[in-house]
Amino acid sequence: MTGSQNQQGSHRGIRRIALVGLGLVGASFAAALRAAQSDIEVFGVDVDAHTRTSAQERGWTNGAAAPDDPAFERFVRDECDLVVLAVPVGVVEDYFKLLAAWDYRGIVTDTASTKAGIARSAAALLPYPQNYVPGHPMAGSEVNGIDGARADLFQGAHWILCPDAATPAEHFPRLHELVTSLGARVIALPREDHDQAVAVVSHVPHIMASSLVQLACRHADDQQALMRLAAGGFKDSTRIAAGSPELWCGIAFDNADALAAGLCEMQGIIASFEDALAAGDRPRMTALLAESAEARRALPAAWVPSTEKLLEVRIPMEDRTGVVAEVTTIASSVGCNIQSIEIDHITADSAVLSLVLTDEGDVGQLSSQLINAGFSVSFSPLSAKEHTHVA
């Protein structure tokens, strides 16, 4: 039985995972998974022997091997449900070639910070490219490698998934269930929009934090007290600058176009503040600061959705590829958080997509956009107790 056939069996969950890369994100994934679902079998793959041994000793993996170890191939061929590539963008292509050679038919996802190049490689190299669902957990630490790994790394963090029109309908619910079990919240995003979006909220901020640290360092020799002052809010706001230089250099060049565009736009914003100062324009300076302050206050608070205010959305649909990606992307675009997602098959060609939403986002916009997209929609309140039967 192949991996894909196994996924279509009586158990809808993912039970056997090949985890490639046991660095910070990969090892944290394994640790979180072990804490949440100890019955899932995780086979770790890493080039470093010490890292493989450490992951097994901590009980995070059931087994481990080097990439060229035949044990890796055996695990993938032997009904593996999911392959997670938690490796740098530059080596993802090598693993796609291995999976192609082994005729792997299960789900493939990744944790890389950029998607354009990987998506092109998947389309070119994988024999079943529709089974690749790009992923990106928006979580990290200034402590690199397996030593920085922890089971709660993804608690409350956003985890981007990028299904598209070719993605089989069942893949997104399976990955959604797995990711949310780690404490993360899923955002569905078109893969062609991913790199530009993360450039704005992650990659440009990292370069800005690094620039602020460089600014402080240039003046540290002249003002010995400066670094002591920097130990306060400055240190907190520039924490991300302590990340791996090699990793972030790779991310910068992998997403060069979007990052360069964001930095150019940032230069223009800073120039606006500089121009207001040069002109002695206090109203303009106040307006710029007020605009930022208002936008910052409008950002959502920490994710604490009410478990007593759930809403079930039922959407009759044709059982076709792409429909789940379309609906979940609309939900994410209006800020609605999907607590769980199910597909109830009615006939061979029809089904009902059932979403359970937390008390976040604009439900009115969700309804309008779904209707405009041609869907019929019904909403009903759902208590937390009822949800245990739905999920």
Sequence and secondary structure as in RCSB ss.txt:
>XXXX:A:sequence
MTGSQNQQGSHRGIRRIALVGLGLVGASFAAALRAAQSDIEVFGVDVDAHTRTSAQERGWTNGAAAPDDPAFERF
VRDECDLVVLAVPVGVVEDYFKLLAAWDYRGIVTDTASTKAGIARSAAALLPYPQNYVPGHPMAGSEVNGIDGAR
ADLFQGAHWILCPDAATPAEHFPRLHELVTSLGARVIALPREDHDQAVAVVSHVPHIMASSLVQLACRHADDQQA
LMRLAAGGFKDSTRIAAGSPELWCGIAFDNADALAAGLCEMQGIIASFEDALAAGDRPRMTALLAESAEARRALP
AAWVPSTEKLLEVRIPMEDRTGVVAEVTTIASSVGCNIQSIEIDHITADSAVLSLVLTDEGDVGQLSSQLINAGF
SVSFSPLSAKEHTHVA
>XXXX:A:secstr
  HHHHHTSS  S  EEEEE  SHHHHHHHHHHHHH TTSEEEEE S HHHHHHHHHTTS SEEE TT HHHHHH
HHTT  EEEE S HHHHHHHHHHHHHTT  SEEEE  S  HHHHHHHHHH SSGGGB  EEE    SS SGGG  
TTTTTT EEEE   TTS TTHHHHHHHHHHTTT EEEE  HHHHHHHHIIIIIHHHHHHHHHHHHHHHHHTT TT
HHHHTTTHHHHHTGGGGS HHHHHHHHHHTHHHHHHHHHHHHHHHHHHHHHHHTT HHHHHHHHHHHHHHHHHS 
 S    TT EEEEEEEEES TTHHHHHHHHHHHTT  EEEEEEEE SSSEEEEEEEE S S HHHHHHHHHHTT 
  EEEEE HHHHHHH 
